[in-house]
Amino acid sequence: MVEHRMCVRHIYGNLKKNHGKDKEMKKYVWDVAWSYNEKSFEANMTMLYNYNVAVWRDVVKSKPRTWCRAFYKQGNFCEDVENNSTESFNNSIFKARDKAFVPMLETIRRLAMVRIAKRAVESHEHKGRCTPYVSKFLAKEFKKASELTIRRSTNDMYEATIGNGSHRICLSERTCTCQKWQICGIPCEHAYGVMLNKKQEVEDYVCHWFRTPMWKKNYTDGLFPQRGPAFWPSTEHPDVHAPPPPPQPGRKKGKETKKDKKRKKGKNETPTKMAPKQMKRVMHCGICNAAGHNSRFHKKKKSSVQVSLLVMFCIALKRVLGL
C-alpha cells in the first residue's frame, strides 16, 4: 500500500531521446509535473498539446498521473517529483560499492556517522522556529500573498482572489482548494495572504515535521563509533572470505599442456613448426644439394659434363651448316 512515484527527471531524459532538439519542451513537461490540482494539470496538458502533439503523445504514454503533484497522496507532506535524494546517496557511496561486503558496510556507516554529526551541529545552532527550508519557501510566497484580496466567510473560511482566480481557505482545517498546503505542509500563497490580513504568524500553521525541534530530534542520536574487526564478537560459523577469481575462458598461456605434448603433426605441417625458436630450418640447394643456400642463390659454375655437351653441340651444328 506504499505510494509509488515516478521521477520526472528520468521521464524528461527519455523524452529527449525522441525530441532532443526541442529546447522549449522542458518548461511544459515540468509545468505538468508541478501542477498542484487536477484543473491546473489539465490546463498544462492542453498547453503542451497546443505546443507539440508528438511530445504530448509521449507524455501521455508515460502515465503523467504517477509523477504529477496533483495526484500525490495527501498527508505525506513531500512534494518531490524526482529522486534526487536517492541519486545523492548513490553518489556518496560510489567508492564504497567497489569494496567487499563488510568493508562496504563499514565505509557507508562512517560516511553516515560524519554526515549526521555535521547536521546535528547545524540543527542545534539554528535559532528559528522552523527549518531554513521553510524560510526560503515562505520568502517566495510573500510577494504573491501581499497582492491577494482577502474576503472573510463563516466557519473560519476565507476567499483569496488575484486577477480572475480565487481559492477557498480554511485555517482551522489547514486546507486550500489549490491543494498546495495539503501536499507541502507549508502554507501556500493564498493561506499566507489570509494570515497577513489577520496579522497572524505564518509559522504557527507550518507542519510539525518542518519545525526546528523535530529537526534537532532527527540528528540527536547518531551512529556510534565502532572498534576494529579484532574486537567484533565471534561465532561458531566459519569466516567469510573473498572468493577466488573465476577461471577465464580460452587456452591457458605460458605452460605447455598434455594435449600439446601428444599433438600429432598435420599433413602439410613443416617439421620445425612446433620447434623452439633457436632451432631454425636448414635450407638446401635444389641444384647442388648443398646446405646454406637455395637454388636462387646457387653459384652457376659450368661443370666438365656441361662443357663436353656444349662442344659436341657446336661440332654437330658445323656439319649441318657445311662449315
LINJOCOR-V79134 format. One record per residue. N is the residue number from 1. RES is the residue in three letters. PSI is psi as a letter, one per 40 degrees, with the letter a starting at -180 (none if undefined). Layout:
BEGIN
n->N res->RES psi->PSI
n->N res->RES psi->PSI
END
This chain:
BEGIN
n->1 res->MET psi->e
n->2 res->VAL psi->i
n->3 res->GLU psi->h
n->4 res->HIS psi->h
n->5 res->ARG psi->i
n->6 res->MET psi->i
n->7 res->CYS psi->h
n->8 res->VAL psi->d
n->9 res->ARG psi->d
n->10 res->HIS psi->d
n->11 res->ILE psi->d
n->12 res->TYR psi->d
n->13 res->GLY psi->d
n->14 res->ASN psi->d
n->15 res->LEU psi->d
n->16 res->LYS psi->d
n->17 res->LYS psi->d
n->18 res->ASN psi->d
n->19 res->HIS psi->f
n->20 res->GLY psi->d
n->21 res->LYS psi->e
n->22 res->ASP psi->h
n->23 res->LYS psi->d
n->24 res->GLU psi->e
n->25 res->MET psi->d
n->26 res->LYS psi->d
n->27 res->LYS psi->d
n->28 res->TYR psi->d
n->29 res->VAL psi->d
n->30 res->TRP psi->d
n->31 res->ASP psi->d
n->32 res->VAL psi->d
n->33 res->ALA psi->d
n->34 res->TRP psi->e
n->35 res->SER psi->h
n->36 res->TYR psi->e
n->37 res->ASN psi->i
n->38 res->GLU psi->d
n->39 res->LYS psi->d
n->40 res->SER psi->d
n->41 res->PHE psi->d
n->42 res->GLU psi->d
n->43 res->ALA psi->d
n->44 res->ASN psi->d
n->45 res->MET psi->d
n->46 res->THR psi->d
n->47 res->MET psi->d
n->48 res->LEU psi->d
n->49 res->TYR psi->d
n->50 res->ASN psi->d
n->51 res->TYR psi->d
n->52 res->ASN psi->h
n->53 res->VAL psi->d
n->54 res->ALA psi->d
n->55 res->VAL psi->d
n->56 res->TRP psi->d
n->57 res->ARG psi->d
n->58 res->ASP psi->d
n->59 res->VAL psi->d
n->60 res->VAL psi->d
n->61 res->LYS psi->d
n->62 res->SER psi->e
n->63 res->LYS psi->g
n->64 res->PRO psi->e
n->65 res->ARG psi->e
n->66 res->THR psi->e
n->67 res->TRP psi->f
n->68 res->CYS psi->h
n->69 res->ARG psi->d
n->70 res->ALA psi->d
n->71 res->PHE psi->e
n->72 res->TYR psi->i
n->73 res->LYS psi->h
n->74 res->GLN psi->i
n->75 res->GLY psi->e
n->76 res->ASN psi->d
n->77 res->PHE psi->f
n->78 res->CYS psi->h
n->79 res->GLU psi->e
n->80 res->ASP psi->h
n->81 res->VAL psi->e
n->82 res->GLU psi->i
n->83 res->ASN psi->f
n->84 res->ASN psi->d
n->85 res->SER psi->d
n->86 res->THR psi->d
n->87 res->GLU psi->d
n->88 res->SER psi->d
n->89 res->PHE psi->d
n->90 res->ASN psi->d
n->91 res->ASN psi->d
n->92 res->SER psi->d
n->93 res->ILE psi->e
n->94 res->PHE psi->d
n->95 res->LYS psi->d
n->96 res->ALA psi->d
n->97 res->ARG psi->e
n->98 res->ASP psi->e
n->99 res->LYS psi->i
n->100 res->ALA psi->i
n->101 res->PHE psi->d
n->102 res->VAL psi->d
n->103 res->PRO psi->d
n->104 res->MET psi->d
n->105 res->LEU psi->d
n->106 res->GLU psi->d
n->107 res->THR psi->d
n->108 res->ILE psi->d
n->109 res->ARG psi->d
n->110 res->ARG psi->d
n->111 res->LEU psi->d
n->112 res->ALA psi->d
n->113 res->MET psi->d
n->114 res->VAL psi->d
n->115 res->ARG psi->d
n->116 res->ILE psi->d
n->117 res->ALA psi->d
n->118 res->LYS psi->d
n->119 res->ARG psi->d
n->120 res->ALA psi->d
n->121 res->VAL psi->d
n->122 res->GLU psi->d
n->123 res->SER psi->d
n->124 res->HIS psi->e
n->125 res->GLU psi->e
n->126 res->HIS psi->h
n->127 res->LYS psi->e
n->128 res->GLY psi->i
n->129 res->ARG psi->d
n->130 res->CYS psi->i
n->131 res->THR psi->i
n->132 res->PRO psi->d
n->133 res->TYR psi->d
n->134 res->VAL psi->d
n->135 res->SER psi->d
n->136 res->LYS psi->d
n->137 res->PHE psi->d
n->138 res->LEU psi->d
n->139 res->ALA psi->d
n->140 res->LYS psi->d
n->141 res->GLU psi->e
n->142 res->PHE psi->d
n->143 res->LYS psi->d
n->144 res->LYS psi->d
n->145 res->ALA psi->d
n->146 res->SER psi->e
n->147 res->GLU psi->e
n->148 res->LEU psi->i
n->149 res->THR psi->h
n->150 res->ILE psi->h
n->151 res->ARG psi->h
n->152 res->ARG psi->i
n->153 res->SER psi->a
n->154 res->THR psi->i
n->155 res->ASN psi->f
n->156 res->ASP psi->f
n->157 res->MET psi->i
n->158 res->TYR psi->i
n->159 res->GLU psi->h
n->160 res->ALA psi->h
n->161 res->THR psi->h
n->162 res->ILE psi->h
n->163 res->GLY psi->b
n->164 res->ASN psi->e
n->165 res->GLY psi->i
n->166 res->SER psi->i
n->167 res->HIS psi->i
n->168 res->ARG psi->h
n->169 res->ILE psi->h
n->170 res->CYS psi->h
n->171 res->LEU psi->d
n->172 res->SER psi->d
n->173 res->GLU psi->e
n->174 res->ARG psi->f
n->175 res->THR psi->i
n->176 res->CYS psi->i
n->177 res->THR psi->e
n->178 res->CYS psi->e
n->179 res->GLN psi->e
n->180 res->LYS psi->d
n->181 res->TRP psi->d
n->182 res->GLN psi->d
n->183 res->ILE psi->d
n->184 res->CYS psi->d
n->185 res->GLY psi->e
n->186 res->ILE psi->h
n->187 res->PRO psi->h
n->188 res->CYS psi->a
n->189 res->GLU psi->d
n->190 res->HIS psi->d
n->191 res->ALA psi->d
n->192 res->TYR psi->d
n->193 res->GLY psi->d
n->194 res->VAL psi->d
n->195 res->MET psi->d
n->196 res->LEU psi->d
n->197 res->ASN psi->d
n->198 res->LYS psi->e
n->199 res->LYS psi->f
n->200 res->GLN psi->i
n->201 res->GLU psi->h
n->202 res->VAL psi->d
n->203 res->GLU psi->e
n->204 res->ASP psi->e
n->205 res->TYR psi->e
n->206 res->VAL psi->i
n->207 res->CYS psi->i
n->208 res->HIS psi->e
n->209 res->TRP psi->d
n->210 res->PHE psi->e
n->211 res->ARG psi->i
n->212 res->THR psi->d
n->213 res->PRO psi->d
n->214 res->MET psi->d
n->215 res->TRP psi->d
n->216 res->LYS psi->d
n->217 res->LYS psi->d
n->218 res->ASN psi->d
n->219 res->TYR psi->e
n->220 res->THR psi->d
n->221 res->ASP psi->h
n->222 res->GLY psi->a
n->223 res->LEU psi->h
n->224 res->PHE psi->i
n->225 res->PRO psi->i
n->226 res->GLN psi->i
n->227 res->ARG psi->i
n->228 res->GLY psi->i
n->229 res->PRO psi->d
n->230 res->ALA psi->d
n->231 res->PHE psi->e
n->232 res->TRP psi->i
n->233 res->PRO psi->h
n->234 res->SER psi->i
n->235 res->THR psi->i
n->236 res->GLU psi->e
n->237 res->HIS psi->i
n->238 res->PRO psi->i
n->239 res->ASP psi->i
n->240 res->VAL psi->h
n->241 res->HIS psi->i
n->242 res->ALA psi->h
n->243 res->PRO psi->i
n->244 res->PRO psi->i
n->245 res->PRO psi->h
n->246 res->PRO psi->i
n->247 res->PRO psi->h
n->248 res->GLN psi->i
n->249 res->PRO psi->i
n->250 res->GLY psi->i
n->251 res->ARG psi->h
n->252 res->LYS psi->h
n->253 res->LYS psi->i
n->254 res->GLY psi->d
n->255 res->LYS psi->h
n->256 res->GLU psi->h
n->257 res->THR psi->i
n->258 res->LYS psi->d
n->259 res->LYS psi->d
n->260 res->ASP psi->d
n->261 res->LYS psi->d
n->262 res->LYS psi->e
n->263 res->ARG psi->h
n->264 res->LYS psi->i
n->265 res->LYS psi->i
n->266 res->GLY psi->i
n->267 res->LYS psi->d
n->268 res->ASN psi->e
n->269 res->GLU psi->h
n->270 res->THR psi->i
n->271 res->PRO psi->d
n->272 res->THR psi->e
n->273 res->LYS psi->d
n->274 res->MET psi->e
n->275 res->ALA psi->i
n->276 res->PRO psi->i
n->277 res->LYS psi->d
n->278 res->GLN psi->e
n->279 res->MET psi->h
n->280 res->LYS psi->i
n->281 res->ARG psi->h
n->282 res->VAL psi->h
n->283 res->MET psi->i
n->284 res->HIS psi->i
n->285 res->CYS psi->h
n->286 res->GLY psi->e
n->287 res->ILE psi->d
n->288 res->CYS psi->e
n->289 res->ASN psi->f
n->290 res->ALA psi->i
n->291 res->ALA psi->i
n->292 res->GLY psi->e
n->293 res->HIS psi->i
n->294 res->ASN psi->a
n->295 res->SER psi->d
n->296 res->ARG psi->d
n->297 res->PHE psi->f
n->298 res->HIS psi->h
n->299 res->LYS psi->h
n->300 res->LYS psi->g
n->301 res->LYS psi->h
n->302 res->LYS psi->h
n->303 res->SER psi->i
n->304 res->SER psi->d
n->305 res->VAL psi->d
n->306 res->GLN psi->d
n->307 res->VAL psi->d
n->308 res->SER psi->d
n->309 res->LEU psi->d
n->310 res->LEU psi->d
n->311 res->VAL psi->d
n->312 res->MET psi->d
n->313 res->PHE psi->d
n->314 res->CYS psi->d
n->315 res->ILE psi->d
n->316 res->ALA psi->d
n->317 res->LEU psi->d
n->318 res->LYS psi->d
n->319 res->ARG psi->d
n->320 res->VAL psi->d
n->321 res->LEU psi->e
n->322 res->GLY psi->f
n->323 res->LEU psi->none
END
